[in-house]
Amino acid sequence: MIAKIIYGETCTGTLNYVLGKEGMQVLGYGNTFSQSISPKFFGSVLYFQGQRNATKNRYAHISLNLPHGEHLDDKTFYKISEEYMENMGFGHQPYVVVRHTDTKHEHVHIVTTTVKEDGKVLGIFNSHIRSMATRQLLEKKYDLKPAPTTKRKEQLPVHRLPQLQFTMNAEKGTKYYLQDVLNSINQKYKVRSFDQLARLVKPYHIEIKQTKNESGRIGVKYGLNNQKGYRTNFINGSEVHRNLSGPKLQKVFDIHSKSKLLPMHRKRLLKQLETTYDLFQTIRPHDLQEVLKDYQDIDIKLDKNEDVIEGFTFYDKSMYVFRARELGKNVRMQNRLDIFGNGDKPTQIDIESKQFRLEVQKVIQEALTTSYLKTSKQNGLLSEHIGDMKFKDIVMGLLASKKYNFLERYIPKDKRTKFRKVVENVFPMVRERLYELESKKEKQTLESKFELIGKILEKDVFDVGTKQGSVRLLFQALGVRYHDNKLSFTLSNKHTVPVPLGHLPFPERMEQYVSAGFVRQNHLILEMLSEQSSENSPKMTASAIFLPMIFPKLYDRMNPDYKKHYESVALGSYVKNAERMHAPFEKSPKDYIALFNAKGFYFVKGEKGFEVKSIYTDNRTSCPLPKRTSQYLSSMPDLNKALKEQQPVINGLVEEGRNNHKNLWAGHLMERGLYDKVAFLLTAEKVYPNLHREMVQHHMDNGLRESMNLASVRQTNIQQNRLLRKGAYAVSSLMGGSGKKTEEVYNGFKDEFTDFTKSKRKGKGIGLSF
């Protein structure tokens, strides 16, 4: 089911369209004194209630659409509409539900007002996100086919035209068809002129006319012409929608045209296109669209006049649209007949070109890097891995590479054997160059870690030093180790930095190896604390909040002032991630609070707005919420009650001993769909996730239940084996033997970037102590 919401300051045109459609059926009225009232009377009620406030978003037009082939009877469709309105906060507002039959897919229209009887306005913050959550709830409850949740990459579909008639009233179908298409185009593309807009809407049978009055004011009119005898009168842009008037569109066009990024996008596209031309010897014009998509991930559309290709248009990832001639004369097909003017000759790569040799090198480099990342045991550094590789070791990676397959596809068949030989011959040179490049990067990285350690010690971020060898905790948290007065990476002695600290009293057993994922995150945090980077670094992720779990001994020694700063930044990073995870379940501001409460986070209202706190950080630590989020929460009619209801939930988690990062970690893994790891935490470690019941149920139905069943069987087998081993130890002891008394235990707290078989040194865990 797909749900759409449009807000506006008038309702007359919407009601005329919804109630004036041929074959329409009123399924019912919400919050009216009778179901027997006339549509005209309801329109008056809705109009007068909406006029009690001057907001521009007085009225709401909602449509609920079923996919093709799905059917609901009138009673069920009305029931779904009622529940949708209740969940969206319109449960006490007057509304009408109307069913239309003018399309192949069944759908209803709902018209209501955002203005309450007392003149106050309902909060419509995040309404589109809440609509998605409500839709998914109803889909599951009524067993409806779910709407797609991923962004579609294809072009906008050609919308259905209103019913065919020559003199359509602007207050009916034409106006809403125009709104739908024009709003979609302006949201998807950064349009820069009326001419460009006219080209973009042409496939939807929309024509655009520019107007100018005596004072020079620019206007615009829209009309429909499907070239099959169906034509409408032109409608002023301001009548279609206030944001589609000439002056307002011109302001938007000017902003897009004057953007400082525009020349950069144009230059990038030109470079990508020239690179493509340098690679190919011939390109069939009809193949250019596929070639650019596969090679450069560029979307274009061929401009055709009947069967003649006149050029092509770029639909860039920046949302800008460029015609080929905007990029330069030399990129147009008419000016590159050396590539496009070869008749029916197939599209072929020029294997003698410089660009081809560069592409071969890139393919080999990608295969070498991928082979290291995908190996189950990353012994040593990337440079060490590269130095040991032979060509046969990357053959399987090459065959699986999209870039390699792309090159082979456009190489003449009689030259493919030569191509493969070229790849093999180039391999040693690429390997050597990549080895040197990675070695240099690794050396610089180690030196930067050394400098960072110096700043951290200088600023006393942690209470660590040479006494009792506590500085080792900082070394380990940055993925380095100290030995023989030198600093090196934990897993390799290839690079070293002299550090004359003398003999440090390190324990015989150092903390276990920690994966690179948390080491990188910790590095970013320490850079931020030492003021080497901004706390708004885009690389900061939700994992930052789990660092005290991974490096407990180090973070226990953190200076209180720095700890407060760290916790505030970590809270902000986690909340941003959690908001994205909550979107499918968040139907209201109350849900927003409840979903965070279940995880151990709570909100307080201060003078400057709302702040978020958690049971995993000091209760004096907080992170301010964005202004828009504060407004969203403030829109709750029973806000104070909702804030008070947080305390029992939070107190319950603390009393149950679930104010531990382990519980939040289990929920974090569950949200990421890593069900096998969650199952082991639940069964082997007895760690329960801090997560809202609705979210837990979703993940249980989505595959967690099956993973838990498998883990339970495995855990039972482990326990049985443990009993057998204990019996063997007892017998061995009686006979004077020395049975092996240690056993490997699964540790569920390695981060999600780590394979559980990557333990590099002896030990029982990864240095966690709770």
Buried (B, 14 or more C-beta within 10 A) or exposed (E): BBBBBBBBEEBEBBBBBBBEBEEBEBBBBBBBEEEEBEBEEBBEBBBEBBBBBEBEBBBBBBBBBBBEEEEBEEEEBBBBBBBBBBBBBBBEBBBBBBBBEEEEEBBBBBBBBBBBEEEEBBBBBBBEBBBBBBBBBBBEEBEBEEBEEEEEEEEBEEBEBBEEEEEBBBBBBBBBBBBBBBBBBBEBBBBBBBEBBBBBBEBBBBBBEBEEEEEEEBBBBBBBBEEEEBBBEBBBBBBBBEBBBBEBBBEBBEEBBEBEEBEEBBEBBBEBBBBBBBBBBBBBBEBBBEBBEBBBEBBBEBBEEEEEBEBBBBBBEBEBBBBBBBBEEEBBBEEBEEBBEBEEEEBBBBBEBEBBEEBBBBBBBBBBBBBBEEEEEBEBBBBBBBBEBEBEEBBEBBEEBEBBEBBBEBBEEEEBEEBBEBBBEBBEEBBEBBBEBBBEEBBEBBEBBBEBBEBBBEEEBBEBBBEEBBBBBBBBBBBBBBEEEBBBBBBBEBBBBEBEEEEBEBEEEBBBBBBBBBBBBBBBBBBBBBEEBEBEBEEBBBBBBBBBBBBBBBBEBBBEEBBBBBBBBBBBBBBEBBBEBBBBBBBBBBBBBBBBBBBBBBBEBEEEBBBBBBBBBEEEBBBBBBEEBBBBBBBBBEBEEBBEBBEEBBEEBEEEEBBBBBBBBBBBBBBBEBBBBBBBBBBBBEBBBBBBEBBBBBBBEEEBEEBBEBBBEBBEEBEEEEEEBEEEBEEBEEEEEEEEEEEEEBBBBBBBEBEEEBBEEEBBBBBBEE
